[in-house]
Amino acid sequence: MSSTYTSESPARSRAAEPYESGFTLIELILGLSLAVVLALAVAPLWISLQGGSAREADQTVRFLQGRVAVSRFERDLRLASAAGCPFGLSAPIVVADESQVVFVTRPASGVDPIVVEWEIVRGSLMRRWGPCPSTRTVAQAGTAYRDNKTMLEGVQSGSSFSFMVDGISQVVPITEAELAAIESVTLDLRAKGDGALSPVRVVSDARVGR
C-alpha cells in the first residue's frame, strides 16, 4: 500500500503565521476606539460618584463638628451657677434671646465664677468667656471677654436659641422676671459646608444648672 506525504514549505508557513495568530492593524484600531468610547461614557458617572462621596463626607464632618459644639454648650450650661457672683444673681442666666445666651458659671470648685456667652452671629456659632464683673454689665457689651472662639462655621438662617420657661417653650422675648424660671435652653443648629448640597441639623436641649 503506497502512502502519500505532502509538506508545506517553511517560507509559506511563516508567511501565513501573522494572519492566523495575530491582530491585524484594523482590529487593533477598532479595539482602541471601543476602549476610548467606553471610557468617555463611564467618565461622567465616575466623576458624579466621586463628587457625591465628597459632598456626603462634607456633611458628615459638619454634623460631627456640630455635635462637638453642642456638647460643649451642654457642659457649660450644666455647670451654670449664680453662686459666688459678685453682683448677687438669683439665677445664672442674665441674657436670653433668639441669637444669644449669656450666663454665669463656675468651671470648677474653688474657682472664681466666669461669664460665658454663646452667640449666633455672621454665619458662625461663637463662644466667649471672661471674668465675672463686680457689677451687672453682662447684659451690655461691657464685659471684657478673654477668649473668643468660633465653635462652628457655615451656620445657616433658621438656627436659634429657644428657652423652656415654667414648662413652656418660647423663643423671644424673655423678660427679666422669666430669666430665673428658665429650665433649659434649646440650641437648634443648621450648618452647611462649602461642598454640601443641604445643611445638616443638630439640636441640643441643655438643662440649666443652679
BAVOZA-726472 format. One line per 8 residues: number of its first residue (from 1); for each residue x, y, z of N, C-alpha, C, CB. Coordinates in Angstrom, 1 decimal. Glycine has a CB too. Layout:
// residues N
NUM> X:Y:Z:X:Y:Z:X:Y:Z:X:Y:Z; ...
This chain:
// residues 210
1> 0.9:-1.2:0.0:0.0:0.0:0.0:0.9:1.2:0.0:-1.0:0.0:1.2; 0.7:2.1:-0.9:1.5:3.2:-1.0:0.9:4.4:-0.2:1.7:3.7:-2.5; 1.8:5.2:0.3:1.3:6.4:1.2:1.7:7.7:0.5:1.9:6.3:2.6; 0.9:8.7:0.7:1.2:10.0:0.1:1.6:10.9:1.2:0.0:10.5:-0.7; 2.7:11.6:1.0:3.2:12.6:2.0:3.3:13.9:1.4:4.5:12.1:2.6; 2.7:14.9:2.0:2.8:16.3:1.4:3.3:17.2:2.5:1.4:16.8:0.9; 4.0:18.2:2.2:4.5:19.2:3.2:4.5:20.6:2.6:6.0:18.8:3.6; 4.4:21.5:3.6:4.3:22.9:3.2:5.7:23.5:3.3:3.3:23.7:4.0
9> 6.1:24.3:2.4:7.4:24.8:2.5:7.5:25.8:3.7:7.8:25.6:1.2; 8.7:25.9:4.4:8.9:26.8:5.5:8.5:28.2:5.2:10.3:26.7:6.0; 8.8:28.7:4.0:8.6:30.1:3.7:7.1:30.4:3.7:9.2:30.4:2.3; 6.3:29.4:3.1:4.9:29.6:3.0:4.3:29.6:4.4:4.2:28.6:2.1; 4.8:28.7:5.3:4.2:28.6:6.6:4.5:29.8:7.4:4.9:27.4:7.4; 5.7:30.4:7.3:6.0:31.6:8.0:5.2:32.8:7.5:7.5:31.9:7.9; 4.9:32.8:6.2:4.2:33.9:5.7:2.7:33.9:6.1:4.2:33.8:4.1; 2.2:32.7:6.4:0.8:32.6:6.9:0.6:32.9:8.4:0.2:31.2:6.6
17> 1.7:32.8:9.1:1.6:32.9:10.6:1.0:34.2:11.1:3.0:32.7:11.2; 1.4:35.3:10.6:0.9:36.6:11.2:-0.6:36.8:11.0:1.6:37.8:10.5; -1.1:36.3:9.9:-2.5:36.4:9.6:-3.4:35.4:10.4:-2.8:36.2:8.1; -2.8:34.3:10.8:-3.6:33.3:11.5:-3.6:33.5:13.0:-3.0:31.9:11.2; -2.5:34.0:13.6:-2.4:34.1:15.1:-2.4:35.5:15.7:-1.2:33.3:15.5; -2.1:36.5:15.0:-2.0:37.8:15.5:-3.2:38.7:15.2:-0.8:38.5:15.0; -3.1:40.1:15.7:-4.2:41.0:15.4:-3.8:41.8:14.2:-4.4:42.0:16.6; -4.8:42.1:13.4:-4.5:43.0:12.3:-4.5:44.4:12.7:-5.5:42.7:11.1
25> -4.0:45.3:12.0:-4.0:46.7:12.3:-5.4:47.3:12.5:-3.2:47.6:11.3; -6.3:46.8:11.6:-7.7:47.3:11.7:-8.3:46.8:13.0:-8.5:46.8:10.5; -8.1:45.6:13.4:-8.6:45.1:14.7:-8.1:45.9:15.9:-8.3:43.6:14.9; -6.8:46.2:15.8:-6.2:47.0:16.9:-6.9:48.4:17.0:-4.7:47.1:16.7; -7.1:49.0:15.9:-7.7:50.3:15.9:-9.1:50.3:16.4:-7.6:50.9:14.5; -9.8:49.3:16.0:-11.2:49.1:16.4:-11.3:48.9:17.9:-11.9:48.0:15.7; -10.4:48.1:18.5:-10.3:47.8:19.9:-10.0:49.1:20.7:-9.3:46.7:20.2; -9.0:49.9:20.2:-8.7:51.1:20.9:-9.8:52.1:20.9:-7.4:51.7:20.3
33> -10.5:52.2:19.7:-11.6:53.1:19.6:-12.8:52.7:20.5:-12.2:53.1:18.1; -13.0:51.4:20.7:-14.1:51.0:21.6:-13.7:51.3:23.0:-14.3:49.4:21.4; -12.4:51.1:23.4:-12.0:51.4:24.7:-12.2:52.9:25.0:-10.5:51.0:24.9; -11.8:53.8:24.1:-12.0:55.2:24.3:-13.4:55.6:24.4:-11.4:56.0:23.1; -14.3:55.0:23.6:-15.7:55.3:23.7:-16.3:54.9:25.1:-16.5:54.6:22.6; -15.9:53.7:25.6:-16.4:53.3:26.9:-15.9:54.2:28.0:-15.9:51.8:27.1; -14.6:54.6:27.9:-14.0:55.5:28.9:-14.8:56.8:28.9:-12.5:55.7:28.6; -15.1:57.4:27.8:-15.8:58.6:27.7:-17.2:58.5:28.2:-15.9:59.1:26.3
41> -17.8:57.3:28.1:-19.2:57.1:28.6:-19.2:56.9:30.1:-19.8:55.9:27.9; -18.2:56.3:30.6:-18.1:56.0:32.1:-17.6:57.2:32.9:-17.3:54.8:32.3; -16.8:58.0:32.3:-16.1:59.1:33.0:-17.1:60.0:33.7:-15.3:60.0:32.0; -18.2:60.5:33.1:-19.2:61.4:33.8:-19.8:60.7:35.0:-20.3:61.8:32.9; -20.1:59.4:34.9:-20.7:58.7:36.0:-19.7:58.6:37.2:-21.1:57.3:35.6; -18.4:58.3:36.8:-17.4:58.2:37.8:-17.1:59.5:38.5:-16.0:57.7:37.2; -17.1:60.6:37.8:-16.9:61.9:38.4:-18.1:62.3:39.3:-16.8:63.0:37.3; -19.3:61.9:38.8:-20.5:62.2:39.6:-20.5:61.4:41.0:-21.8:61.8:38.9
49> -20.1:60.2:40.9:-20.0:59.3:42.1:-18.9:59.9:43.1:-19.6:57.9:41.8; -17.8:60.4:42.5:-16.7:61.0:43.3:-17.2:62.2:44.0:-15.5:61.2:42.5; -17.9:63.1:43.2:-18.5:64.3:43.8:-19.5:64.0:44.9:-19.1:65.1:42.7; -20.4:63.0:44.6:-21.3:62.7:45.7:-20.7:62.2:46.9:-22.3:61.6:45.1; -19.6:61.4:46.8:-18.9:61.0:48.0:-18.3:62.1:48.8:-17.8:59.9:47.6; -17.8:63.1:48.0:-17.1:64.3:48.7:-18.2:65.1:49.4:-16.4:65.1:47.7; -19.4:65.3:48.8:-20.4:66.0:49.5:-21.0:65.3:50.7:-21.6:66.3:48.5; -21.1:64.0:50.6:-21.5:63.2:51.8:-20.5:63.3:52.9:-21.8:61.8:51.4
57> -19.2:63.3:52.6:-18.2:63.4:53.6:-18.2:64.8:54.2:-16.8:63.1:52.9; -18.4:65.8:53.4:-18.5:67.2:54.0:-19.7:67.3:54.9:-18.7:68.2:52.8; -20.8:66.7:54.6:-21.9:66.8:55.5:-21.7:66.0:56.8:-23.2:66.2:54.8; -21.0:64.9:56.7:-20.7:64.1:57.9:-19.7:64.9:58.8:-20.0:62.8:57.5; -18.7:65.5:58.2:-17.8:66.3:59.0:-18.5:67.5:59.7:-16.7:66.9:58.1; -19.4:68.2:59.0:-20.1:69.3:59.5:-21.0:68.8:60.7:-20.9:70.0:58.5; -21.7:67.7:60.5:-22.5:67.1:61.6:-21.7:66.8:62.8:-23.3:65.9:61.1; -20.5:66.2:62.7:-19.7:65.9:63.8:-19.2:67.2:64.5:-18.5:65.1:63.4
65> -18.8:68.2:63.7:-18.4:69.5:64.3:-19.6:70.1:65.1:-18.0:70.4:63.2; -20.8:70.0:64.6:-21.9:70.5:65.3:-22.2:69.8:66.6:-23.2:70.4:64.4; -22.0:68.4:66.6:-22.1:67.7:67.8:-21.1:68.0:68.9:-22.0:66.2:67.5; -19.9:68.3:68.4:-18.8:68.7:69.4:-19.2:70.0:70.0:-17.5:68.8:68.7; -19.7:71.0:69.2:-20.1:72.3:69.7:-21.2:72.2:70.7:-20.5:73.2:68.5; -22.3:71.5:70.4:-23.4:71.4:71.3:-23.0:70.7:72.6:-24.6:70.8:70.6; -22.1:69.7:72.5:-21.7:69.0:73.7:-21.0:70.0:74.7:-20.7:67.9:73.3; -20.2:70.9:74.1:-19.6:71.9:74.9:-20.6:72.9:75.5:-18.5:72.7:74.1
73> -21.6:73.2:74.7:-22.7:74.1:75.1:-23.4:73.4:76.3:-23.6:74.4:74.0; -23.8:72.2:76.2:-24.5:71.4:77.2:-23.7:71.4:78.5:-24.8:70.0:76.8; -22.3:71.2:78.4:-21.5:71.2:79.6:-21.5:72.5:80.3:-20.1:70.7:79.2; -21.3:73.6:79.5:-21.3:74.9:80.1:-22.6:75.2:80.9:-21.1:76.0:79.0; -23.7:74.9:80.3:-25.0:75.2:81.0:-25.2:74.3:82.2:-26.2:75.0:80.0; -24.7:73.1:82.1:-24.8:72.1:83.2:-24.0:72.7:84.4:-24.3:70.7:82.8; -22.9:73.4:84.2:-22.1:74.0:85.2:-22.6:75.4:85.6:-20.7:74.0:84.8; -23.6:75.9:85.0:-24.1:77.3:85.3:-24.5:77.4:86.7:-25.3:77.7:84.4
81> -24.1:78.5:87.3:-24.4:78.7:88.8:-24.3:80.2:89.1:-23.5:77.8:89.7; -25.2:80.7:89.9:-25.1:82.1:90.3:-24.3:82.2:91.6:-26.5:82.6:90.5; -23.9:81.1:92.2:-23.2:81.1:93.5:-21.9:81.8:93.3:-22.9:79.6:94.0; -21.6:82.7:94.2:-20.4:83.5:94.2:-20.3:84.6:93.3:-19.3:82.6:93.9; -21.4:84.9:92.6:-21.5:86.0:91.6:-21.4:87.4:92.4:-22.7:86.0:90.8; -20.5:88.2:92.1:-20.3:89.5:92.8:-21.5:90.4:92.9:-19.2:90.3:92.3; -22.4:90.4:91.8:-23.5:91.3:91.8:-24.8:90.6:92.2:-23.7:91.9:90.5; -24.7:89.5:92.9:-25.9:88.9:93.6:-27.0:88.4:92.7:-26.4:89.8:94.6
89> -26.7:87.5:91.8:-27.8:86.9:90.9:-28.6:85.9:91.7:-27.1:86.3:89.7; -29.9:85.8:91.3:-30.7:84.7:91.9:-30.7:83.5:90.9:-32.1:85.2:92.1; -30.3:83.7:89.7:-30.3:82.6:88.7:-29.1:82.9:87.7:-31.6:82.5:87.9; -28.5:81.8:87.2:-27.3:82.0:86.4:-27.5:82.8:85.1:-26.7:80.7:86.1; -28.6:82.6:84.4:-28.8:83.3:83.1:-29.1:84.7:83.2:-29.9:82.5:82.3; -28.3:85.6:82.5:-28.5:87.0:82.6:-29.0:87.6:81.2:-27.2:87.7:83.0; -28.8:86.9:80.1:-29.3:87.4:78.8:-29.8:86.2:78.1:-28.1:88.1:78.0; -31.0:86.3:77.5:-31.5:85.2:76.7:-32.4:85.8:75.6:-32.4:84.3:77.6
97> -31.9:85.5:74.3:-32.8:85.9:73.2:-32.5:84.9:72.1:-32.5:87.3:72.7; -33.0:85.2:70.9:-33.0:84.2:69.8:-31.6:83.9:69.3:-33.8:84.7:68.7; -30.7:84.9:69.4:-29.3:84.8:68.9:-28.3:84.6:69.9:-29.0:86.0:68.0; -28.6:84.7:71.2:-27.5:84.5:72.2:-28.1:84.1:73.5:-26.7:85.8:72.3; -27.2:83.6:74.3:-27.5:83.3:75.7:-26.2:83.6:76.5:-28.0:81.8:76.0; -26.4:84.3:77.6:-25.2:84.7:78.5:-25.5:84.3:79.9:-24.9:86.3:78.4; -24.6:83.6:80.5:-24.8:83.1:81.9:-23.5:83.0:82.7:-25.5:81.7:81.8; -23.7:82.9:84.0:-22.6:82.8:84.9:-22.3:81.3:85.2:-22.8:83.6:86.2
105> -21.1:80.9:85.3:-20.8:79.5:85.6:-19.5:79.4:86.4:-20.6:78.7:84.3; -19.4:78.3:87.1:-18.1:78.0:87.8:-17.5:76.8:87.2:-18.4:77.8:89.4; -16.4:77.0:86.5:-15.7:75.9:85.8:-15.3:74.7:86.7:-14.6:76.3:85.0; -15.0:75.1:87.9:-14.5:74.0:88.9:-14.7:74.6:90.3:-13.0:73.6:88.6; -14.7:73.7:91.2:-14.9:74.0:92.6:-13.7:74.9:93.1:-15.1:72.8:93.5; -14.0:76.0:93.8:-13.0:76.9:94.3:-12.5:77.9:93.3:-11.9:76.0:94.8; -13.0:77.8:92.1:-12.6:78.8:91.0:-13.6:79.9:90.9:-12.5:78.0:89.6; -13.1:81.1:90.7:-14.0:82.3:90.6:-14.9:82.1:89.4:-13.1:83.6:90.4
113> -16.2:82.6:89.6:-17.1:82.4:88.5:-16.7:83.2:87.3:-18.5:82.9:89.0; -17.2:82.8:86.1:-16.9:83.5:84.9:-18.2:83.7:84.1:-15.9:82.6:84.0; -18.2:84.6:83.2:-19.3:84.8:82.3:-19.1:84.2:81.0:-19.6:86.3:82.2; -20.0:83.4:80.5:-19.9:82.7:79.2:-21.0:83.2:78.3:-20.0:81.1:79.4; -20.7:83.5:77.1:-21.7:83.9:76.1:-21.6:83.0:74.9:-21.4:85.4:75.7; -22.7:82.5:74.5:-22.9:81.7:73.2:-23.7:82.6:72.3:-23.5:80.3:73.4; -23.2:82.8:71.1:-23.9:83.7:70.1:-23.9:83.1:68.7:-23.4:85.1:70.2; -25.0:83.3:68.0:-25.0:83.0:66.6:-24.9:84.3:65.9:-26.3:82.2:66.1
121> -23.8:84.5:65.1:-23.5:85.8:64.5:-22.7:85.7:63.2:-22.8:86.8:65.5; -23.1:86.3:62.2:-22.4:86.3:60.9:-22.1:84.9:60.4:-21.1:87.2:61.0; -23.0:84.0:60.5:-22.8:82.7:59.9:-21.9:81.8:60.8:-22.3:82.8:58.6; -21.7:82.1:62.0:-20.9:81.3:62.9:-21.5:81.2:64.3:-19.4:82.0:63.0; -21.2:80.1:65.0:-21.5:79.9:66.4:-20.3:80.3:67.2:-22.1:78.5:66.7; -20.4:81.3:68.1:-19.3:81.8:68.8:-19.5:81.5:70.3:-19.1:83.3:68.6; -18.3:81.2:71.0:-18.3:81.0:72.4:-17.3:82.0:73.0:-18.0:79.5:72.8; -17.7:82.8:73.9:-16.8:83.8:74.6:-16.9:83.6:76.1:-17.2:85.2:74.1
129> -15.8:83.9:76.8:-15.9:83.9:78.2:-14.9:85.0:78.8:-15.6:82.5:78.8; -15.2:85.4:80.0:-14.4:86.4:80.7:-14.7:86.3:82.2:-14.6:87.8:80.1; -14.0:87.1:83.0:-14.2:87.1:84.4:-15.5:87.7:84.7:-13.1:87.8:85.2; -16.2:87.3:85.8:-17.4:87.8:86.2:-17.2:89.2:86.8:-18.1:86.9:87.3; -17.9:90.3:86.2:-17.6:91.6:86.7:-18.2:91.9:88.1:-18.2:92.6:85.7; -17.8:93.0:88.7:-18.3:93.3:90.0:-19.7:93.9:90.0:-17.3:94.2:90.7; -20.1:94.4:88.9:-21.4:95.0:88.7:-22.1:94.3:87.5:-21.4:96.5:88.6; -23.4:94.4:87.4:-24.1:93.8:86.3:-24.0:94.6:85.0:-25.5:93.5:86.7
137> -22.9:94.3:84.3:-22.7:94.9:83.0:-22.8:93.8:81.9:-21.4:95.7:82.9; -23.2:92.6:82.3:-23.1:91.5:81.4:-24.1:91.7:80.3:-23.4:90.2:82.1; -25.3:92.3:80.6:-26.3:92.4:79.6:-25.9:93.4:78.5:-27.6:92.9:80.2; -24.9:94.3:78.7:-24.4:95.2:77.7:-23.2:94.6:77.1:-24.2:96.6:78.3; -22.5:95.4:76.3:-21.3:94.9:75.7:-20.0:95.3:76.5:-21.1:95.5:74.3; -20.3:95.5:77.8:-19.2:96.0:78.7:-18.3:94.9:79.2:-19.7:96.8:79.8; -18.7:93.6:79.1:-17.9:92.5:79.6:-16.6:92.4:78.8:-18.7:91.2:79.7; -15.5:92.3:79.5:-14.2:92.1:78.8:-14.0:90.6:78.7:-13.0:92.8:79.6
145> -14.3:90.1:77.5:-14.1:88.6:77.3:-12.6:88.4:77.0:-14.9:88.1:76.1; -12.1:87.3:77.7:-10.7:86.9:77.5:-10.5:86.0:76.3:-10.1:86.3:78.8; -11.5:85.3:76.0:-11.4:84.2:74.9:-12.6:84.4:74.0:-11.4:82.8:75.5; -12.4:84.3:72.7:-13.4:84.5:71.7:-13.1:83.4:70.7:-13.4:85.9:71.0; -14.0:82.3:70.7:-13.7:81.2:69.8:-14.9:80.8:68.9:-13.4:79.9:70.7; -14.5:80.5:67.6:-15.5:80.1:66.7:-15.7:78.6:66.9:-15.1:80.4:65.2; -16.9:78.2:67.3:-17.2:76.8:67.6:-17.7:76.1:66.3:-18.3:76.7:68.7; -18.4:76.8:65.4:-18.9:76.2:64.2:-19.1:77.3:63.1:-20.2:75.4:64.4
153> -18.6:77.0:61.9:-18.8:77.9:60.8:-19.9:77.3:59.8:-17.5:78.1:60.0; -20.4:78.2:58.9:-21.4:77.7:58.0:-22.8:77.6:58.6:-21.0:76.4:57.4; -23.0:78.3:59.7:-24.3:78.3:60.3:-25.3:79.0:59.5:-24.3:78.9:61.8; -26.5:78.4:59.2:-27.5:78.9:58.3:-28.6:79.6:59.0:-28.1:77.7:57.5; -29.4:80.4:58.2:-30.5:81.1:58.8:-31.5:80.0:59.3:-31.2:82.0:57.7; -32.2:80.3:60.3:-33.1:79.3:61.0:-32.5:78.7:62.2:-33.4:78.2:60.0; -31.2:78.9:62.4:-30.5:78.5:63.6:-30.9:79.5:64.7:-29.0:78.4:63.5; -31.2:79.0:65.9:-31.6:79.9:67.0:-31.5:79.2:68.4:-33.0:80.4:66.7
161> -31.7:80.0:69.4:-31.9:79.6:70.8:-33.3:79.7:71.1:-30.9:80.4:71.8; -33.8:78.7:71.9:-35.2:78.9:72.5:-35.1:78.4:73.9:-36.2:78.1:71.7; -36.1:78.7:74.7:-36.0:78.5:76.2:-37.2:77.9:76.7:-35.7:79.9:76.8; -37.0:77.0:77.7:-38.1:76.3:78.4:-38.3:77.1:79.7:-37.9:74.8:78.7; -39.5:77.8:79.7:-39.8:78.7:80.9:-41.0:78.1:81.6:-40.0:80.2:80.5; -40.9:77.6:82.8:-42.0:77.0:83.5:-42.8:76.0:82.7:-43.0:78.1:84.0; -42.0:75.2:82.0:-42.6:74.1:81.2:-43.1:74.5:79.8:-43.7:73.5:82.0; -43.0:75.8:79.4:-43.4:76.3:78.1:-42.2:76.7:77.3:-44.5:77.4:78.3
169> -42.2:76.2:76.1:-41.1:76.6:75.2:-41.4:77.9:74.5:-40.8:75.5:74.1; -40.4:78.8:74.6:-40.6:80.1:73.9:-39.3:80.6:73.4:-41.3:81.1:74.9; -39.4:81.5:72.4:-38.2:82.0:71.7:-37.9:83.3:72.3:-38.3:82.1:70.2; -38.6:84.4:72.0:-38.4:85.7:72.5:-39.7:86.4:72.6:-37.4:86.5:71.5; -39.8:87.4:73.4:-38.7:87.9:74.3:-38.8:87.2:75.7:-38.8:89.4:74.5; -37.6:87.1:76.3:-37.6:86.6:77.7:-37.4:87.8:78.6:-36.4:85.5:77.9; -38.4:88.0:79.5:-38.4:89.1:80.3:-37.4:88.9:81.5:-39.8:89.4:80.9; -37.1:90.0:82.2:-36.2:89.9:83.3:-36.7:89.0:84.4:-35.9:91.3:83.9
177> -38.0:89.0:84.6:-38.6:88.1:85.6:-38.5:86.6:85.2:-40.0:88.5:85.9; -38.6:86.4:83.9:-38.6:85.0:83.4:-37.2:84.4:83.4:-39.2:84.9:82.1; -36.1:85.2:83.5:-34.8:84.6:83.4:-34.5:83.5:84.5:-33.7:85.7:83.5; -35.0:83.8:85.7:-34.8:82.9:86.8:-35.6:81.6:86.6:-35.1:83.5:88.1; -36.6:81.6:85.7:-37.5:80.5:85.5:-37.1:79.6:84.4:-38.9:80.9:85.4; -36.0:79.9:83.7:-35.6:79.1:82.5:-35.0:77.8:83.0:-34.5:79.9:81.7; -35.6:76.7:82.6:-35.2:75.4:83.0:-34.2:74.8:82.0:-36.5:74.5:83.0; -34.3:75.1:80.7:-33.4:74.5:79.8:-33.3:75.4:78.6:-33.8:73.1:79.3
185> -32.2:75.3:77.8:-32.0:76.1:76.6:-31.8:75.1:75.4:-30.8:77.0:76.7; -32.6:75.4:74.4:-32.5:74.5:73.2:-31.7:75.3:72.1:-33.9:74.1:72.6; -30.7:74.7:71.6:-29.9:75.2:70.5:-30.2:74.4:69.3:-28.3:75.2:70.9; -30.8:75.1:68.3:-31.2:74.4:67.0:-30.2:74.9:66.0:-32.7:74.7:66.7; -29.3:74.1:65.5:-28.3:74.5:64.6:-28.6:73.9:63.2:-26.9:74.1:65.0; -28.4:74.7:62.2:-28.4:74.2:60.8:-27.1:74.7:60.2:-29.7:74.7:60.0; -26.3:73.8:59.7:-25.0:74.2:59.2:-24.7:73.5:57.9:-23.9:73.9:60.3; -24.0:74.2:57.0:-23.7:73.7:55.7:-22.3:74.0:55.3:-24.7:74.3:54.7
193> -21.6:73.0:54.8:-20.2:73.1:54.3:-20.2:73.6:52.9:-19.5:71.8:54.4; -19.0:74.0:52.4:-18.9:74.5:51.0:-19.4:73.6:49.9:-17.4:74.9:50.8; -19.1:72.3:50.1:-19.5:71.3:49.0:-20.8:70.6:49.3:-18.4:70.4:48.9; -21.4:70.8:50.4:-22.6:70.0:50.8:-23.8:70.6:50.0:-22.9:70.1:52.3; -24.8:69.7:49.6:-26.0:70.0:48.9:-27.0:70.7:49.8:-26.6:68.8:48.2; -27.1:70.2:51.1:-28.1:70.7:52.0:-27.4:70.8:53.4:-29.3:69.8:52.0; -28.0:71.6:54.2:-27.4:71.8:55.6:-27.8:70.6:56.5:-27.9:73.0:56.2; -26.9:70.3:57.4:-27.2:69.3:58.5:-27.9:70.0:59.6:-25.9:68.5:58.9
201> -28.6:69.3:60.4:-29.3:69.9:61.6:-28.9:69.2:62.9:-30.8:69.8:61.4; -28.5:70.0:63.9:-28.1:69.4:65.2:-28.9:70.2:66.2:-26.6:69.5:65.4; -29.6:69.5:67.1:-30.5:70.1:68.1:-30.0:69.6:69.4:-32.0:69.8:67.8; -29.9:70.5:70.4:-29.5:70.2:71.8:-30.4:70.8:72.7:-28.0:70.6:72.0; -30.9:70.1:73.7:-31.7:70.6:74.8:-30.9:70.5:76.1:-33.0:69.7:74.9; -30.3:71.7:76.4:-29.3:71.7:77.6:-30.0:72.2:78.8:-28.2:72.6:77.2; -29.9:71.4:79.9:-30.5:71.7:81.2:-29.6:72.8:81.8:-30.7:70.5:82.1; -30.3:73.7:82.6:-29.6:74.8:83.2:-29.2:74.4:84.7:-30.4:76.1:83.2
209> -28.0:74.5:85.0:-27.6:74.2:86.4:-28.0:75.3:87.3:-26.0:74.0:86.5; -27.9:75.0:88.6:-28.4:76.0:89.6:-27.3:76.3:90.6:-29.6:75.6:90.3
